[in-house]
Amino acid sequence: MEVIFEPPNLKQELDALFKFCKEYEIEIELDHYYYPVEEGDDEEELDNNRPVKPINYNTSVKLWLPRATYDYDCNLNYILEIVNEAKNGEIMGNFKFIGLNTALIRIDTDNWGLFNRIYEISNLKSSISVSQKIYTLEIIHGLTSFGILLTIEGKFSKYVPPVDSDDVFILISCPDGIENEVIDKLFNSYVFELRSTLGLELHIGVRPDYDPWEEVEPENLENPIEVKLRPLIYGKGINELLEIYNSSSNSHTPENLILAYTRVIEYVSQTVIRKDLIEKTVNKLSSPRALTPDANYILELGKIYEEHRNTNQKDFLLLD
């Protein structure tokens, strides 16, 4: 029995999809359709068992990505769309995907208990018109163009599969083509609305880096890498400095990182300036003249504080 395609040109799209999956070691199966016929298959038996129902864009498809722990059930149209987007897209900063008609920004939260409740809400889609184009935003997870592109680029390993259970994205889509300059603005607007309406605190979630060394078993390494840690720093004032520095690990945007590192510089510079003030003041007060201070001595002492104040103002202007 001949396979029927609706529309007829779907056959070419499906053949191209199977060729793509074979090239990148993605397993694909059309539920109950036995397509395409592989070498050694009994075509007559397959014809007798092949359903009369035609293959269309709603046909169920099962996909297994390399290193994935489970398969993904989607309709054929969705698979064709995300593969096409992946072929024409790019990943930036290991958290953002930009394609022809879609953008994906990986998100994270410190309150997964609250976050998981979003799946109980019927509709979190939001649409907005920008420059006569309609953009739709929503939260999605599972198989996306992000994971397909990671598969194409081979950026996955035993411990970092192309799609992970923690991969949750804000999807921004526009059928008329997505404009790069509006992506971040729409993302920030959507995150603000989720926070205001649901109390949901979201931030950009950078995906774990793919490390090709993870594929090499330790016993097979001829030359193990040796790393020697420097002595730990410890002492008065160090803890406060390290807290400021370590807080930057929670920041994933260049603006927040710059702000965090500026605070480190500001803290260190103020510490150095205060130390210099104390040393100069102590030296001045240790002088024999301190026992019988005259007007000149008092003015010299005041000059030290005046210079300290001017230095503070200069540093403030540099950091402003």
N, C-alpha and C positions, 0 to 999 in steps of 0.2 A: 504494500500500500504506500503510495507516494506521500511524502510529507508535504503538508499544505502550509504556506506562509501568508500571513496577513499583516501588512501588505506584502506583495511578492518580493520587493527589494530588500525585505528583512533578511532573506537568505544570505545576501552578500554581507550585510552587517554582522550576521551571526557567524559566518565563516571567518570573517576578519577577527571577531572576538575570540574564537577558538584558537586561531593562529597566534594571537597576542598572548593568550593564557599559556599556550605551550612554550612560547619563547621565554616567558618569565616564570615558568614552573608553577603556574597557578592551576589548580585542579578545578574544573567546571563541569557541572552536570545539569542537564535539563530534566526535570522530574518526569519520569515515565516516557521520555521521548526517544531514547536511544539515539541521540544525535551528537556528532556525526557517526557514521558507520566506520568502525575501526577494522583494520586488516585482521582477518581470521573470524570476524563475526558472521554468523549465519543470517544473511540478509532476508531469506525467506521466513525464518523464524521471527526475526525482528519485525518484518512486515505484518505478520499475523498478530503480533502483540502490540504493534504500534497503534496508539489511539487515533481515532478519526479526528478528534479536536485539533484545529490548526494551531500552529505556533504563532503567537502575536506578542506585542510588547508587554502584556500582562502575564505571560508565561512564567511560572516559578523557576528560579535558577538557584543552584547551590554552588557556593564558591569556597575553596580552601586556599588560603594564602600560605606561602612558605613560612615555616616556623610557627604558624598559628596553632592554637590549642583547640579551636573549634571552628565549625563552618558557619557560613552566613547565608541565610535565605532571603532572597530579594526577587523582585520581578525583573524581567529582562531589560525593560526600559531604563530602570535605575542603574543597572550594571553598565549598559552602553553609555549612559550619560557621565558617570563618574570616571570611566576609563577614558572617554574623550577629553574630559576636563583635566585628568592627570597627564595625558599626553601633551597638553598645551599649557600646563601650569608650572609653577615653581614653588618651592618651600623656602621661606626666609626665617632666619633666627630660630629654626627648629620649633616654631609654634604657629607660624602663619602660612597658609596656602592661598595662592592667588591663581585662578584659572580664567577662562573666557567669560563665564557667566556666574561663577561662584567664588566666594572667598571663605576660608575656614580659619578661625582663630581658636587655638586650643586654650581651654580655661581650667582653672583649679579653684579650690575653696578650702578654707580652714574649718568649715562646718559641713561635713559630708552628710551628717544626719538630716540637716535641713535641706541640703541640696537634693538628696534622694527623694524628697517629697514632691519635686517638680514633676516626677513621672505620674503623680496622682492628679495633676492638673490637666484638664482636657486640651487647652489651647494656650500656648505661650508664643504663638506667632505674632509678629508685629510688622506692619507694612508702612512705608513712607515714600512720598514722591520727592525726588531730588533731580532737578534739571530735566523735568518731564520724563523721568524714568521711575518705575515702581520697584523699590527694593523690599525684599522680605527677609526678616530675621527670625531665627528660631534656634533652639538648642538641640543638637543631635549627638549621637554616639554610635559606635560600631564601625561598620565598613564605610569608608569615605574616600574621596579622591586623594586625601592626605596619605592614607595607607597604601593606596594603589601606586602613588608616585614613589613612596619609599621602597616598594617592591621593585619598581622599574629601575631605580637607582642602586638597588642592592644594599640599602642602608637598614639592615636588620641583622639580628644575630640570635643565638640561642636564648639569650635573656632579654632581648629587646625585639620582639616580633614587630612586623609592620603595622599591626593593629593590636592594641592592648586594651584591657578592660577599663583602664583609667583614661582612655582617650575620649574626652568630651569636648565638643566644639560649639562655638556660635557660628552658625551658617548664615552668610549673607549672600543672597541670590538675586539676580536680575536677568530676565530672559532677553533683554536688549543689550546685554554686555555690561560688565561691571567696571566702574571707574575707580582706579586705584586711590585717588585722592579722597574719596568719600568713605573708604573702608574703616579707617580708625575712628572717624567721627561717628559713624553709625554704631560701631562697636561700643564706644564710650556712652553713647546715648542709650543703647539697649541695656548695658550693664547698670547704668544709673536707674533706669526704670525698674529693673528686677530688684535692685536694692531698695528702692522707695516703696514698691508694692508688696514685695515678699520678704523683705529683710534679708535678702540673699547676698552675701558678700562674695563677689567673684573677682578673680584677677587672672592675668595671663599665666598659663601653665606651660613652661618650656618642657618639651619632651626629653626624656633621658637620651643622652648621646649614644649613637651606635658606635660600638667599639669592636673592630675586627679581631682584636686579640681575644675577645671572649669566645671565639670559635676554636681557639687552640687550647687543647687540654694541657694543664700544668706539667704533666709528666712528659709531654712531647716537646717542651721548650728546652732547646739545647743551651741557651744562655739566659737564665732567669734574670729579670731586671731587678737590680738592687737599688733601693731608695733609702737614703739616710736622712732622717729628720734632724732639723736644727734644734738646739736646746730650747726648751719652752721659756717664754718670757713671762716673768712674774714679778710683781712688786707694786709699790704704792702708785696709784693712778693708772696702772696698766689695764686693770679690769674694765674701767669706764671706757677707755679707748677701744678695747677689743669688742665691747658690747656694741659700740657705734659701728665699728667696721663689720662685725658679723651680721648686723641688721641688714646690710646690703644684700645678703644672700636671699632675702625675701623679695628683692626688687628684680623685675625682669624687663623693665624698659630703660632705655638709655638715660632718660630724664631723671628717673628715680635713683639710678646708680650714681649719676653725677652729683645729685643732691646728697646722697649718703657719703660719698667720698669727700665732698666739700666739708661736711661736718667733721670728718676725720682730720682734714687739714686744719680746720678752724680750731679744733680741740688741741692739736699738737702745737700750733703756732701760739695759742694763748698760754699753754703750759711753758713753752720756751720763753715767752716774753715775761711771764710772772717770775720765772726762775732768774732771769737776768735782772729784773727789778729788785728782787730780794737780795741777790749777790751784791749789787751796787749799793743798796741801802745799808746792808750789813757792813760792807767795807767802809762806808762813810761814817757809820756810827762807831766803828772800831778805832777811828782816828783819835789821837789825843785831844784834838780840837773839840771833840764832842763833850769833854768835861767842862770846857769854858767856851761854849758856842757864842760867836759874835754874829753880826748881821750878815756878813759875807758867807759864813758857814750855813746859816739858815737858808739863804738864797741858793747856795749850791745844792743843798738837800732838796729844796723845792724844784730845782731844775731837773733832778733825776725823775721826779714824778711827772713833770711836764713832758719830758722826752718819752716817758712810758705811755702817756696819754696820746701823744702824736703818732707813736708807732701803732697803737690800737686803731686809731682812725684810718691810717694808711692801709692796714690789713683789712679793715671792714670795707673800704672802698674797692680793694682788689677782689674781695669775695662777693661783692654786691652784683 
